[in-house]
Amino acid sequence: MRFISRLRLSHFRNYQSAALDLDARHLVLVGPNGAGKTNLLEAISLLGPDRGLRRAPFEDLAAIGSDGAWAVAATIENDDGPTDIGTGGTPGEGGRRVRINGANARTVEEMSDYLRLLWLTPSMDGLFTGPASDRRRFLDRLVTVLIPGHSSSVSDFEKSMRQRNKLLDDDGDPRWLSAIEAQMAEHAAAMHFARADSLLHLQALIEESLDDGSFPAARLALTPLFEDAHEPASSTALETDLKARWAESRRQDRAAGRTLLGPHRVDFEVVHAQKGMPAALGSTGEQKALLVGLILAHARLVGRMTGIVPFLLLDEIAAHLDPARREALFTALDGLGTQCFMTGTDPMLFEALGKRAQVISVRDGRLS
C-alpha cells in the first residue's frame, strides 16, 4: 500500500514549521475553525501537477511575516521503497519548483508517477447547482488525476483563446488568427477526447456497482460541443471542424468580446442514477452523497487504470453525513486501500474509525 510517511511544511500559510511522521492509517485532523486544518490539506494537494485545492497563486502561500518563500515536502512509501517529493516557491520566480529524490523535476507532471490526489471541500457542496464553469473545473480535475497532462492541455487552450480574443479585439491580421486558431484546435481536441474517454471509463465502472446502496450512483455526460450536436469521431476531424467554425465566427466573437464556441462552453451533467433525477434537483444531503460516491468511484478507476490509488483529502467530510453514511464512508475508504486525510471540528464524528486512523489536534498552526 502506498502512503505518506513523512510530511514537512516550511513557512506555509499559518505554519512557520510543521512536521508529521505517519503510518499507513488514515489521518484525521481535528480543531476549531481557522486552526490550519485545511491549510495542511492544501499543502498535500500541491504534491500534484495543478494549483492545489484552493487554486491560490503560489505567491500567496507563504506565511505572513516570512520572506515569501515556502516549501512542502513528503516521503511516499510504496513497494519499491521511499520517494522524497518536495515543492516550493521563491519570491520573484513566478512559479514553483519540484524536486524528486533531491533532483529537479523537468515537469510538475512527474509527481504523478509516484502519487495521485483527489479531494472534496465544503466549497464543492454547491457544485451541481452552481455555474457550469465550476463543474468543468471539477471534471478537469478528475481527468487530470487519470491523465496528468490534461491540465497542460487546458491551460494551453485557455492561453491561446485569450490571445485570439485580444487579436479579435485589436482587429488583428487574419493570418495570425488562423495560426492561433490552429493551436486552439489542437489543445481543444486533446481536452475534449480526454474528458470523453475518462467519463466513458468512469461510467462503466459506476455501472458495475449500481446495486451498492451505500452512496447513490451517477449517470454522467457532457453537453454537445456544437449546437447542431455534430460530434467528429477523431481528434484530427475535430481540429478541422473547430478551425472552420472559429474562422466563420470571428465577427460574432469580436462583437461578444469572447470565443462563443469550444470545450470551454460545455457543461458536465450529473444525474442521480437510481432516481433518474438531475443532481441539481436533489436535496443537499443527496447531492453531498452523490458527490462522495463519484469521488470514491473515480478513486477506484484511477487505481485500476494506473496502478496508483489516489490519496483522498476530505475537508469537513463528516459534518453533514448521518451516522450510517459516515460508517459507510469509512468502510468504503478502507476498501480503497489508500491513505485518506480528513478534517473536522468534532472528534466524535470520527469515533467509528477507531484505531484505523491517527488523530492529530490542530491549533493555531501547531500539531499535537
N, C-alpha and C positions, 0 to 999 in steps of 0.2 A: 504494500500500500504506500502511495506517495503522500508525504506530509511535510509541513513546515516544522522544523525542529528548533529553529532559532530565528528571532526577529529583532532587528535593531533599528531604532529611529534616532536621527540627529537633527535638531532644530527644525522639526516638522510640526506645523500647526501649533498646538499648545504643549507639545512635548519638546523640552530642551534636550532631553536624552531619555531613552526608554529601551528596555531590554526584556525579552521574554524567551525563556527556554521551555520548549513544548515537547509533548509526546504525540502519538498518533490520534489521541482522542480529540473530540470536538472541543472548541474553546468558547466559553460564554463570558462576555464582558458585562458586568453589572455596575450601575452607578447612576447618579442623578443626571438630569438633562444638562448638557453643557460641560460634562466632565471630560470628554475626549474619546468616548467610545466609537463614534462614527469616524472620528479622525484616524483612529487606528485601522479601521476597516478601509478607509480611503488609502492609507499608506500601503496596505497589502494590494489594493486594486491597481496601484501603479506598477506592480510587477508584471503587468500585461502590456500589450502594444498600444493601447489608446490612452486617453487622458484621465482615466480613473472614474470612480463612481460619481463624483461631483462635476466632472469635466471642467475643473478650475484651471486657469492659466498657471503654468508652472511657477511663474514669479510670485504667485500669491500663496504658495505652500510653505514658505519659510516662516519660522516662529517670529513673533513680534519681538523686536529688540535685538535680533540676530543680524549678522552681516548680509543676509539674503540667501545664503547657501543652505541647502537641506539635503538629506540623504535617507534612504530606506534600504536596508539590506536583509536578506533572508537566506537561510540554508534549507534547501529542499532535499529531503531524503527519498530515495527510490531504490529499486532493485540493483541498480548499477553503482550505488554509493551516493554520497552527498554532492550537491552542486550549490555553489555560492553565487547568488544573484544580487546585484545592487543597482540602484538607480538614484539619481540626484541632479540637482540643478545648481548652477553658479551664476550670480548676477552678471548680466552682460552677454551671456552665451545664447540666449534666445531659445532655449530648448532644454533638453535633459540628456545626461549621459547614461549609458548602460554598460555594466561590466559583468562578465560571466566567468567565474573561476579566476578572477584577477585580470582578465584580458578585456580590452574594449570590444564591445559587440559592434558589428558592422551596421546592423539594423535593430530597431526595437522588437521586431517580429521574432528575433532569435530567442527571446524569453519564452515564447510559446512552445519551443522544443522541450521545455522542462516543466512547465505548468500552464494550466488554463484556469480562468476565473469567471465565475458568474455571480451576480449579486441582485438582491432585492432591497429597495429602500422605501421608506414611507412616501417619498415623492412620487413613486410609481403607482400608488393606490388609485390615482385618477387616470391611469393610462388609457382605459377603454372609453372614457367619456371626454378626454382632453383632445387637443388638436392632433391632426394626423402626423405632424412633424415629430411629436413625442413617440408615436407608435413606430414610425420609420426608424428613429434613433434606437429604440428598443430592439427592433428587428435586426438592424445592422450590428448591434452589439452581439446578439445571438449568433449571427453569421460569422462575425469576426472570431468568436471563440472556436468555431468549427474551421474557419478558413482565415488564418491570421492576416493574410494580405488584403482581405476585403476592406479593412479600414483605410488602407492606402488608396484603393480604387475610389472610395467615397470622397476622401479629401482631395484627391487629384481631380475628380469630376467637379467638385464644388469650386475649386480654384479656377479651372478652365471656364466654368459657367460665369463666374464673376468677371473674368477677362472679356468674355463675349458680351455680357451686359454692358460693360463700360465702353467697348467698341461700338455697340449699337447706339449708346447714348451720345457718343462723340461722332456718330456718322462715319465710322471708320472704313477703311479700304475693304471691299468685298473679298479680296484675296486673303487678307488676314482673317476675316471672319470664317472663310471656308477652312482655313488651316486650323483655327481654334475649334470649330465645329467637328472636324475630324478627330481631334484629341478628345473632345467631349464624348463623341460617339463610342470611341474605344473604351473609355472608362465606364460609360453608361452601360454598355453591353456586358462588361465584366460584372458590374454591380447587379444588374438585373438577373443574369443567369446564376450568380452565386446565391442571391436571395431565393429564386425559384427552386433551385436544386436543394438548398438547405431545407426549405419548407416541405418539399416533397418527401425527403427522408424523415423529417420530424413528424409529419402527418402519418406516415407509415408506421413509425414506432408508437405513436399515440393510439392508432387503431388496434395495435396488439393488446393494449391494456384498457380497453373501453369498459370492461366489466369490473375493473378495480374501483370501488366506490369511495376510496379514501379522499380523493380530490377529483373534481369534475374534469372531464376531458375536453379538449378544444378542437374545433374544426377551423383550419387556417387557410387564408387565401390572400392574394394580392389583387387589388383592383387593377383593371386593364391599364396598360401604358398609354393606349390611344383611345379616343372616344369611339372610333369605329371598331374597337375590340380586335383589330388585326394584330396578330402576335407572330412575328418571324420566328422560325424554328431554329435558327442558328445565330451565333454571335456575329458572323460576317453579314448575314442578311439584316440583322437588327441595326448594325452600324450603318449600312447603306440606307436603310429606311429612315433612321434618325437624321442623318446628314441632309437627306432630301427634304424632310419635314421642317427642319430648322432653317434651311435656306428659304423655304417658302413662307415661313412665319416671321421673318425678320421685321417686317413693318408692324405687325401686331405686337411683337415682343418689345420693339422700340417704344411703341405707344404705352404699353403696360409698364415699362421700366424693369422688366424681368423676363426670364425664359418661362414660357407658359406650358411647355410640354417636356416630359422626360421622367426618369426614375425618381426625381426629387418631388414629384407630384402624386405618386401613387399612395394608397393607404394600405395598411396591414389590417385585414379583417379577421376578427376572432369571434367564433360562435360557440356557445355552451352546447356541447355535442349531445348530452343526454336530454336536454330540454329543447334543442333546436332553436335557441334564443340568442340573438346578438348579445355579446358580453356587456355592451353598454346599457342594456335594459335590465341586467341582473341587480340584485341587492349589493350593498357594499361588501357584505360577507361573501356572497357568491363570487364577486369579482376578485376579491383577495384570494379565495381558494382556487379560482381558475388560474390566476397568475402564478401561484405557488406550484400548481400542477404542471403548468407549462415549463417553469424553470426546472423542475425535477425531471420531466421528460427530456428536456434538452441536455441536461447533465448526463443522462443515460446515453443519449445519442452521441454526444461528444466522446464519451468513454468508449463506446462501441466502434466509432469510426476512426478515432485517433489513437486509442490505447491509453489516453490520459484523461482520467475522470477529473472534471474541474473542481477546484476548491470553491465552496459556496460562502459568500459573505451576505449574511441575512440581518439587516438592521431593523431592530424593533419588530422582529418577526412574530413573536408570540402574543403581542399585546391584544390583537383583535381576533384571535382564534379561540374557540371554545376548548375545554379540556380534551374532548375526544379528538378534535382536529389537531391539537398540539401533540397528543400522543401519536397520532397517525403521521404527523410531520417528522417527529423524532425517529419513528420506525423507518420511514422512507429514507431519511438521511443515513441511518445505519446501513440500509440496503445498498446505497450507492457505493460504499467502500471508499469514501473520501473524507477529508477533514473539513469541518464546517465551522465558521466563525459567526457567532450570534451575539446580539446586544439586547439589553433590556434594562428597565429601571427597577424591576421587581424580581429578585432571585427566585421567588416562589413559582414563577411561571416556568422555570426550567427544572423543577424538582424531579419530574418524571425521567429526566436523563440520568439521574443518579451518578454513578461513577463512570458513565460513558463520556463525561465531559470534565474538563478542567474549568474552574470558575475563578475569574480574576476580577477584583474590585478596582474600579477606575474612579479617581477623584482628582480634579484639577491637574490633569496630565500626569498623574502618578499611578503606577500599577502595583497592586499588592495581592 
